[in-house]
Amino acid sequence: MPPAEARFRRIGVIGHEGYAGLGAALETVRRFAENHGLELAAEERLREQLSSAEPLRPEQVDLLLTFGGDGTLLRGARLVAARGTPVLGVNLGYLGFLTSVLPAELPMALERLILGEYWLDHRTTLDVRVVRDGEPGPPYLALNDAVLHKGGFARVVRLAVHVGAELEEVASYSADGLILSTPTGSTAYSLSAGGPVVVPTVDCILATPICPHTLAVRPLVVPASTVITVEVRSPSEEMILTIDGQEGAALQLGDRLQVSRGKATVPLVRFPGQSFFTTLRRKLHWGGGRPPGH
């Protein structure tokens, strides 16, 4: 892989201001960029802490650094996914399943970028659209998941799941909602709802019901080439679509949710020794892995 000077001339930076370690991490990046003649571009609220940083224009950066937790990485990934820009997540929070490095590891990680000692872990996305009166709306891009859930009182809703252009019905059931996720999202909300852990290289889409009111419904895994359509069959209740736990929209009676594999992929920066299974053991204590610090 070519040196970072040839690949990463302009580095974009976004971050979550709620973390105490953000200032020190940004100073590390500022010094690194200055020492190696690299340009920085940052979202407006961080520019004061990154002197000489230009306004962030996602289409103009070669690498995006995210400082925070998985939510910050997901927000950043959606900003640059259309151009396939690599994303390096620095974990300032507790779990940070998708992030690659801790603040103490940041100087070494940046040097490894310069030396080309990294690889890119390409993650698939979902194209999510609300179909209203037969017309698909603008697409949402999801790296983790699209969640259809009740917005008001804790009542179950009636949902029907269809696949393919012929809208073949797969299942109809009562539940608190439905999670449609990528393999990346299989270790997020879907996992908490009883969905399977899926290796990110598996080309599929998961449909995981949230608290289904039956013992007969289980999570479903379909090929990524499948288009999934979800129909709300309850009376007019407030239904909410949430993308990656952040943005979303309200659904009306008669709307349908259409989910398919997205055209974009998100390259996450990884370093030697990092893999999906080491992350499972270290951060989710999977397979008897010990909690951090033990």
C-alpha positions as CSV (number, residue, x, y, z in Angstrom):
1,M,0.0,0.0,0.0
2,P,1.5,3.4,-0.9
3,P,2.6,5.8,1.8
4,A,0.0,8.0,3.4
5,E,1.6,11.2,1.9
6,A,0.4,9.9,-1.5
7,R,-3.1,8.9,-0.2
8,F,-4.1,11.2,2.7
9,R,-3.2,14.8,1.9
10,R,-6.3,16.4,3.4
11,I,-7.7,14.9,6.6
12,G,-11.2,15.7,7.8
13,V,-12.1,15.8,11.5
14,I,-15.4,15.4,13.3
15,G,-16.0,14.9,17.1
16,H,-18.4,14.7,20.0
17,E,-17.8,17.6,22.3
18,G,-19.2,15.7,25.3
19,Y,-16.0,13.8,25.9
20,A,-13.3,15.2,28.2
21,G,-10.4,13.8,26.1
22,L,-11.4,15.5,22.9
23,G,-9.2,18.5,23.3
24,A,-6.0,16.5,23.8
25,A,-6.8,14.2,20.9
26,L,-7.3,17.1,18.6
27,E,-4.0,18.7,19.7
28,T,-2.3,15.4,18.8
29,V,-3.8,15.5,15.3
30,R,-2.9,19.2,14.8
31,R,0.8,18.5,15.7
32,F,0.8,15.5,13.4
33,A,-0.6,17.4,10.5
34,E,1.8,20.2,11.0
35,N,4.9,17.9,11.2
36,H,3.9,16.0,8.1
37,G,2.7,18.9,5.9
38,L,-0.9,17.6,5.8
39,E,-4.1,19.8,5.5
40,L,-6.9,19.6,8.1
41,A,-10.5,20.3,7.6
42,A,-13.0,20.2,10.6
43,E,-16.6,20.7,11.3
44,E,-17.3,24.2,12.5
45,R,-17.6,23.5,16.2
46,L,-14.1,22.0,16.3
47,R,-12.2,24.6,14.2
48,E,-11.4,26.8,17.1
49,Q,-9.4,23.9,18.6
50,L,-7.7,23.1,15.4
51,S,-5.9,26.3,14.4
52,S,-5.6,26.7,10.6
53,A,-8.2,24.0,9.9
54,E,-10.5,24.7,7.0
55,P,-14.2,24.1,7.0
56,L,-15.1,20.5,6.5
57,R,-16.3,19.6,3.0
58,P,-16.8,15.9,3.0
59,E,-16.2,15.5,-0.8
60,Q,-12.7,17.1,-0.5
61,V,-11.1,15.0,2.2
62,D,-8.9,11.8,1.7
63,L,-9.4,10.5,5.2
64,L,-12.0,11.2,8.0
65,L,-11.1,11.0,11.6
66,T,-14.0,10.6,14.1
67,F,-13.5,11.4,17.8
68,G,-16.2,10.0,20.1
69,G,-18.1,6.6,20.1
70,D,-19.8,4.5,17.5
71,G,-22.5,7.2,17.1
72,T,-19.9,9.7,16.0
73,L,-18.3,7.2,13.6
74,L,-21.7,6.4,12.1
75,R,-22.4,10.1,11.6
76,G,-19.1,10.6,9.9
77,A,-19.4,7.5,7.8
78,R,-22.7,8.8,6.3
79,L,-21.0,12.1,5.4
80,V,-18.3,10.5,3.3
81,A,-19.8,7.2,2.2
82,A,-20.8,8.4,-1.3
83,R,-17.1,8.8,-2.2
84,G,-15.8,5.8,-0.4
85,T,-13.5,7.9,1.9
86,P,-11.7,5.8,4.6
87,V,-12.8,6.4,8.2
88,L,-10.6,6.0,11.3
89,G,-12.6,6.1,14.5
90,V,-10.9,7.1,17.8
91,N,-12.9,5.9,20.8
92,L,-13.4,8.5,23.5
93,G,-16.3,6.6,25.0
94,Y,-16.9,3.3,26.7
95,L,-17.6,0.6,24.1
96,G,-16.7,1.9,20.6
97,F,-17.2,-1.4,18.8
98,L,-16.6,0.2,15.3
99,T,-13.7,2.4,16.3
100,S,-10.1,1.3,15.9
101,V,-7.9,3.1,18.4
102,L,-8.0,4.6,21.9
103,P,-6.6,8.1,22.6
104,A,-3.3,6.7,24.0
105,E,-2.9,4.8,20.7
106,L,-3.5,7.7,18.5
107,P,0.1,8.9,17.9
108,M,1.2,5.4,16.9
109,A,-1.9,5.0,14.7
110,L,-1.1,8.2,12.8
111,E,2.5,7.1,12.3
112,R,1.2,3.7,11.0
113,L,-0.9,5.6,8.5
114,I,2.2,7.4,7.3
115,L,4.1,4.1,6.9
116,G,1.1,2.4,5.1
117,E,0.8,-0.2,8.0
118,Y,-3.0,-0.5,7.8
119,W,-5.8,-2.1,5.8
120,L,-9.3,-1.1,4.9
121,D,-12.3,-3.1,6.1
122,H,-15.0,-2.4,3.6
123,R,-18.5,-2.4,5.1
124,T,-21.8,-2.6,3.2
125,T,-24.6,-0.1,3.6
126,L,-28.4,-0.1,3.2
127,D,-30.5,2.1,0.9
128,V,-33.6,2.9,2.9
129,R,-36.7,4.6,1.4
130,V,-40.2,5.5,2.5
131,V,-42.7,4.7,-0.2
132,R,-45.7,7.0,0.0
133,D,-48.6,6.8,-2.5
134,G,-46.5,4.5,-4.6
135,E,-43.6,6.9,-4.9
136,P,-40.3,6.2,-3.2
137,G,-38.9,9.1,-1.2
138,P,-35.3,10.2,-1.1
139,P,-32.8,7.6,0.1
140,Y,-31.4,7.3,3.6
141,L,-28.0,5.6,3.9
142,A,-27.5,3.2,6.9
143,L,-24.2,1.6,8.0
144,N,-25.7,-0.1,11.0
145,D,-29.5,-0.3,10.7
146,A,-32.9,1.1,9.9
147,V,-35.4,0.7,12.7
148,L,-39.1,0.9,12.4
149,H,-40.7,1.4,15.8
150,K,-43.6,2.9,17.6
151,G,-43.3,6.5,18.6
152,G,-46.0,6.8,21.2
153,F,-47.3,4.6,24.0
154,A,-45.9,1.1,24.5
155,R,-48.3,-0.8,22.2
156,V,-47.4,-3.5,19.8
157,V,-47.9,-2.9,16.1
158,R,-48.9,-5.2,13.3
159,L,-46.2,-5.6,10.6
160,A,-45.9,-7.5,7.4
161,V,-42.6,-8.3,5.8
162,H,-42.4,-8.8,2.0
163,V,-39.4,-9.7,-0.3
164,G,-38.7,-9.1,-4.0
165,A,-40.4,-7.2,-6.7
166,E,-43.4,-9.5,-6.4
167,L,-43.8,-8.5,-2.7
168,E,-44.0,-12.1,-1.6
169,E,-45.1,-12.1,2.1
170,V,-42.6,-13.7,4.4
171,A,-44.3,-13.1,7.8
172,S,-46.9,-11.0,9.5
173,Y,-46.7,-10.5,13.2
174,S,-47.3,-8.1,16.2
175,A,-44.2,-6.6,17.7
176,D,-42.7,-3.4,19.1
177,G,-41.0,-2.8,15.8
178,L,-38.5,-4.2,13.3
179,I,-34.7,-3.8,12.9
180,L,-33.3,-4.1,9.4
181,S,-29.5,-4.2,9.6
182,T,-26.3,-4.8,7.7
183,P,-23.8,-7.4,9.0
184,T,-22.0,-4.4,10.7
185,G,-25.3,-3.6,12.5
186,S,-25.7,-7.3,13.7
187,T,-23.6,-6.4,16.8
188,A,-25.6,-3.3,17.6
189,Y,-29.4,-3.0,18.3
190,S,-30.1,-6.2,16.4
191,L,-27.9,-8.2,18.8
192,S,-29.7,-6.7,21.8
193,A,-33.1,-7.8,20.3
194,G,-31.9,-11.4,19.9
195,G,-30.5,-11.3,16.4
196,P,-27.5,-13.3,15.3
197,V,-23.9,-12.2,15.1
198,V,-22.9,-12.0,11.4
199,V,-19.4,-11.7,10.1
200,P,-19.1,-8.4,8.2
201,T,-17.9,-10.1,4.9
202,V,-21.2,-12.0,4.7
203,D,-23.4,-10.4,2.0
204,C,-26.8,-10.3,3.6
205,I,-29.5,-8.2,5.3
206,L,-31.0,-9.1,8.7
207,A,-34.6,-8.6,9.8
208,T,-34.9,-8.8,13.6
209,P,-38.3,-8.2,15.2
210,I,-38.3,-6.2,18.5
211,C,-40.2,-8.0,21.2
212,P,-42.5,-10.0,18.9
213,H,-45.7,-11.1,20.6
214,T,-45.3,-14.7,19.6
215,L,-42.9,-17.6,20.1
216,A,-43.0,-18.5,16.4
217,V,-41.1,-15.5,15.0
218,R,-37.4,-15.4,14.8
219,P,-34.8,-13.2,13.2
220,L,-34.4,-13.6,9.4
221,V,-31.3,-13.4,7.2
222,V,-31.7,-12.9,3.5
223,P,-29.3,-12.4,0.6
224,A,-28.2,-8.8,0.2
225,S,-29.6,-8.8,-3.3
226,T,-33.1,-9.1,-1.8
227,V,-35.3,-6.0,-1.5
228,I,-37.3,-6.0,1.7
229,T,-40.6,-4.1,2.0
230,V,-42.2,-3.6,5.4
231,E,-45.9,-2.7,5.5
232,V,-47.5,-1.3,8.7
233,R,-50.9,-3.0,9.2
234,S,-51.9,-1.3,12.4
235,P,-54.5,1.5,12.6
236,S,-53.1,5.0,12.3
237,E,-50.5,5.0,15.1
238,E,-47.3,7.1,15.2
239,M,-44.5,5.1,13.5
240,I,-40.9,6.3,13.4
241,L,-38.1,5.3,11.1
242,T,-34.6,5.8,12.7
243,I,-31.4,5.5,10.7
244,D,-28.3,4.4,12.7
245,G,-30.0,5.6,15.9
246,Q,-29.8,9.2,14.7
247,E,-31.7,10.6,11.8
248,G,-35.1,9.5,10.6
249,A,-38.7,10.3,9.7
250,A,-42.3,9.8,10.7
251,L,-44.3,7.3,8.7
252,Q,-48.0,7.7,7.9
253,L,-50.7,5.2,7.5
254,G,-50.3,3.5,4.1
255,D,-46.6,4.1,3.9
256,R,-44.2,1.3,3.2
257,L,-40.5,1.0,4.1
258,Q,-38.3,-0.3,1.3
259,V,-34.8,-1.6,2.2
260,S,-32.1,-2.8,-0.2
261,R,-28.3,-3.1,-0.3
262,G,-26.7,0.4,-0.7
263,K,-24.4,1.2,-3.6
264,A,-21.9,2.8,-1.2
265,T,-19.4,0.9,1.0
266,V,-17.6,2.4,4.0
267,P,-13.9,1.6,4.3
268,L,-12.9,1.5,8.0
269,V,-9.2,1.8,8.8
270,R,-7.8,-1.2,10.7
271,F,-4.3,-2.0,11.9
272,P,-2.4,-5.3,12.1
273,G,-3.7,-7.5,14.8
274,Q,-7.3,-6.2,14.6
275,S,-10.0,-8.4,13.4
276,F,-13.8,-8.9,13.8
277,F,-13.3,-11.8,16.3
278,T,-10.7,-10.1,18.4
279,T,-13.1,-7.1,18.7
280,L,-15.9,-9.4,19.7
281,R,-13.8,-11.0,22.4
282,R,-12.4,-7.7,23.7
283,K,-15.4,-5.4,23.6
284,L,-18.4,-7.7,23.8
285,H,-16.7,-10.4,26.0
286,W,-17.9,-13.0,23.4
287,G,-16.8,-16.6,23.8
288,G,-15.6,-16.0,27.3
289,G,-13.4,-12.9,26.6
290,R,-12.5,-11.0,29.7
291,P,-13.8,-7.4,30.4
292,P,-11.3,-4.7,29.6
293,G,-8.8,-4.2,32.4
294,H,-8.8,-7.8,33.6
